């Protein structure tokens, strides 16, 4: 019989609905049972695309003997970290305390009935192995400890809970660092870059680190120091050519398990697609190299097309992720043998494809499970010879090489589509959709690809229509229903996405909706005493800690995102209070010691904007006029990170009263016209797209 997870909407929780473990979702029923029966709570936190979560499920949670112990001695609660980042953040802090600074998923936390942690770790094998206590041994030990020494465990839990609270305290009221702080932070990041293969050189695994690249580009813009841009371009080139990018279907895998970006951890997360598209857009705007721009444009389109094809719901919103595993093996869906490629393409095309994408008889990757096969024949596709090199080697035109490769990719993608596909996490997360909406709108503006903007519009409309309750957003949507009060990150990312839509298409309703949501965010999440946004709303359930997150992780925090977007909204809407609040966030949270550079890159981008000032661009011009389109191409074609764009289709529209940049401005000589102002000084109106920014 299914357990209590059967009624949930999260695919991760539903994966466990058939376990013999009597799982509860997080809620009062489970918490009250633990109090009434005085049992420890086993809190298991993971997510659908997590490989080791699947391993622990198969080893332990599907095991009748393990389930018997859990059901008798514990109250077991399963949580999807993507639905409950509040719980994940609190108990991850505890896990890192217990494990000496190591965290990850699956997260396995044991709580007293008062919700204070008594022990925590990550993956545990069922039996003692790998130098780790087995899960069965751990359960026996903790149950005995709770029965015989419960008071001692509670005292220890009090100390852990207090340490977790201290970890979430933020000093307030510090002085605002100067613009040199951004350059110093960029230098710290630059020194950590692997200048051979790109990326941040920290251990074996390499993550995209999009936010660090974003900060390096800003430092390039503000200082003119090209080495910052060079580091970004090197990293993106290597990633775009490596196995971390899916060369057949598009999209970026979660991270690389080697320093050369060859072998990825094969899961695909929506937020990674969004963040890397955004930084690729900025990199192509900042680059002066036509070949790099062409590569970045290709990958922007590859990622966006993947999201629209494989992660887009019928209603237009975006699903959360695709798993790394299929048929019980990580990466099986994506890897190839040379014989498989030969069978599909034939000898001539297969030879060219193999030379381009590093396909050999011996393979370039041996899965850990293939240790008995010398030089395992599996190949992860990566570009090792450019099309230009192949054209010279074969003595044929570049167009012919590229056409053949494109035809081969299409053929192999069709064949791959018949394989067993990795599982799809089809829940819709408000915040992650906000990240993708912003990325698509900016890609549409920079590359002049309208369908990306239309996709952003569809997703925004879905969120605003389906994932809200009155004026307030909800956090997640699945199986036809929205649920859970939104987090501040949900508001921040959606607001940023709505502003990006407005700057792309000039439809003011999205700007005004961003204002309404921002005011709602202040009403329910702002800390009036010390400043900054709490992660959870004022009427959220009471947890161990009400955190006020500023650290940027795999995604930026609400505080760092709002510190930047509030500055934009202040200009667009004439809301001086928004700028004041942005200053409060920066003063409260920027760490002047440079110890937390890799946890506040977006916040430092906001600091750069604060000191650098904003370029205000107002466009008055009909949408159907090709000269308006030429102006938009110029406005969005170059890298100007501190640019705010207001656009009215017609002069003297009613929205001018609410958007100060448009007030009193019209077309000159009946021609589309652009007005540019910076630092309280305005240039003369421009009616010739070729003259816009010509002096900059």
PyMOL commands that set and color helices and strands:
alter all, ss='L'
color gray80, all
select helices_A, chain A and resi 4-7+11-15+28-37+51-61+64-73+85-98+135-167+180-192+210-223+226-241+270-286+290-310+338-345+347-357+368-370+387-394+398-416+430-447+450-466+488-505+508-525+558-573+576-589+597-599+601-612+626-637+654-657+660-662+689-691
alter helices_A, ss='H'
color red, helices_A
select strands_A, chain A and resi 24-25+40-46+74-80+107-111+117-121+206-207+255-256+264-265+268-269+321-322+325-326+329-330+424-425+428-429+468-469+472-478+481-485+615-620+643-648+673-678+681-682
alter strands_A, ss='S'
color yellow, strands_A
deselect
rebuild
show_as cartoon
